[in-house]
Amino acid sequence: MTHPAPTKDTAASIQEATAYDVANIAKLLEEWIPSAGIAYPEVDKNSLCQWVLDTIVNGKVFLAVKGGRILGVLGVTVDVFPWNPYKKVLKDSFFYVPNGQRKLGVGDRLMKEAQAMAADFRVPLFMNIVSGASPDRIDRFYQIKGGVYLGGTLAFGFEEQEGSHG
């Protein structure tokens, strides 16, 4: 999927995805997975579409859309704390805004939708940033967004892709 260059007009609408959006969301996420800077396994398209559909059915998927194009996506589901099944938490399943769209505020608007949903449900929102970016850059992202950094994902057995720290 090609994405338009950023423009001064940032009026993307935020919409809730439906099952009709699965194929277009999957195309966008197919772009994200290799761009994460981690040598993830290749994408199985059927499994990817099922993951997106499961997130739509069991949670919500927010889309930033402009001119019929998806500029960013954030999927969330309600889960429970493993040590207390009576206390719920809203967790992201996937969150991706292509590089060319990031300076338009699309990611911020998607995150605000998820924060509003968490507030409506009166539960915390956990966002897990999985990327090959440097820990300092990820930490700065959390600080700018006003979140509380709870640590990262420690992964073994993945090769870094060249140019992933930036």
C-alpha positions in Angstrom: 0.0 0.0 0.0 1.4 3.4 -0.9 0.7 6.3 1.4 0.4 9.9 0.4 3.1 12.4 1.4 2.1 14.4 4.5 0.3 17.6 3.8 -0.6 20.6 5.9 -4.2 19.4 6.0 -4.3 17.0 8.9 -8.0 16.4 8.9 -8.0 12.6 9.0 -11.1 11.2 10.5 -11.0 8.6 13.2 -13.3 5.7 12.5 -14.1 2.4 14.0 -13.1 -0.5 11.7 -15.6 -3.2 10.6 -15.0 -6.6 9.1 -15.1 -4.9 5.7 -11.8 -3.2 6.6 -9.8 -6.3 7.4 -8.0 -6.7 4.0 -6.9 -3.0 4.0 -5.8 -3.1 7.6 -3.9 -6.3 6.9 -2.1 -4.7 4.0 -1.0 -1.8 6.3 0.2 -4.2 9.0 2.1 -6.2 6.4 4.1 -3.1 5.9 4.6 -2.6 9.7 5.9 -6.0 10.5 9.2 -5.9 8.5 9.6 -2.2 9.3 9.8 -2.9 13.0 13.5 -3.4 12.8 13.3 -7.0 14.1 13.7 -10.1 12.0 10.2 -11.4 12.6 9.0 -14.5 10.8 7.3 -14.0 7.4 3.7 -13.0 7.4 1.0 -15.6 6.9 -1.7 -13.5 5.3 -4.6 -15.7 6.6 -3.3 -15.6 10.1 -2.8 -11.8 9.9 -6.4 -11.3 8.6 -7.7 -13.5 11.4 -5.7 -11.5 14.0 -7.2 -8.3 12.7 -10.8 -9.7 12.6 -10.4 -11.2 16.1 -9.4 -7.7 17.3 -12.4 -6.1 15.7 -14.8 -8.7 17.1 -13.3 -8.9 20.6 -12.3 -5.3 21.0 -12.1 -2.2 18.7 -9.9 -1.1 15.9 -9.5 2.6 15.3 -8.6 3.8 11.9 -7.3 7.2 10.8 -8.7 7.8 7.4 -8.3 10.6 4.8 -9.5 10.5 1.3 -10.4 6.8 1.6 -6.9 5.9 2.6 -5.9 4.4 6.0 -3.2 6.6 7.5 -2.9 4.6 10.7 -4.4 1.9 12.8 -4.7 1.0 16.5 -6.4 -2.2 17.7 -7.3 -2.7 21.4 -8.9 -5.5 23.4 -10.1 -5.8 27.0 -8.0 -8.2 29.0 -7.5 -9.0 32.7 -4.5 -8.9 34.9 -3.0 -12.4 35.2 -3.0 -12.2 38.9 -6.5 -10.8 39.3 -9.1 -11.9 36.8 -11.6 -9.4 38.3 -9.5 -6.4 37.3 -9.6 -5.5 33.6 -7.1 -3.6 31.4 -7.3 -2.4 27.9 -4.3 -3.5 25.8 -3.2 -2.7 22.3 -3.1 -5.5 19.8 -1.4 -3.5 17.1 -0.5 0.1 16.6 1.0 1.4 13.3 1.3 4.7 11.6 3.6 4.8 8.5 6.6 7.1 8.8 5.2 9.5 6.3 2.1 10.1 8.4 3.6 10.4 11.9 4.2 14.1 11.9 0.5 14.7 11.1 -0.6 13.8 14.7 -2.4 10.6 13.4 -0.8 8.4 16.1 -1.8 10.9 18.9 -5.4 11.0 17.7 -5.6 7.2 17.6 -4.1 6.9 21.1 -6.6 9.5 22.4 -9.4 7.3 21.1 -8.0 4.3 23.0 -7.5 6.5 26.1 -11.1 7.6 25.9 -12.3 4.0 25.6 -10.2 3.0 28.6 -11.7 6.0 30.5 -15.2 4.9 29.5 -14.5 1.4 30.8 -12.7 2.8 33.8 -9.7 0.6 33.2 -6.0 1.4 32.5 -4.6 1.3 29.0 -1.4 -0.6 28.3 0.5 0.2 25.1 3.4 -2.0 24.2 5.8 -0.3 21.7 7.6 -3.1 19.9 10.2 -1.7 17.5 13.8 -1.9 16.7 14.2 1.8 17.8 16.7 2.5 20.5 15.5 2.2 24.1 16.2 6.0 24.5 14.0 6.8 21.6 11.2 4.6 23.0 11.6 6.0 26.5 11.4 9.6 25.0 8.2 8.6 23.2 6.6 7.4 26.4 7.6 10.6 28.3 6.2 12.9 25.5 2.9 11.0 25.5 2.5 11.3 29.3 2.5 7.6 29.9 4.2 5.6 32.6 7.0 3.5 31.3 6.7 0.0 32.8 9.6 -1.7 31.0 10.1 -3.2 27.7 10.0 -6.5 25.9 13.2 -8.5 26.2 13.6 -10.7 23.2 16.2 -13.3 22.4 16.8 -15.1 19.1 15.9 -12.2 16.8 18.5 -10.7 14.6 18.5 -6.9 14.3 17.9 -5.5 10.9 20.4 -3.0 9.7 19.5 0.6 10.5 16.9 -0.4 13.1 18.2 1.9 15.8 17.2 5.4 15.0 
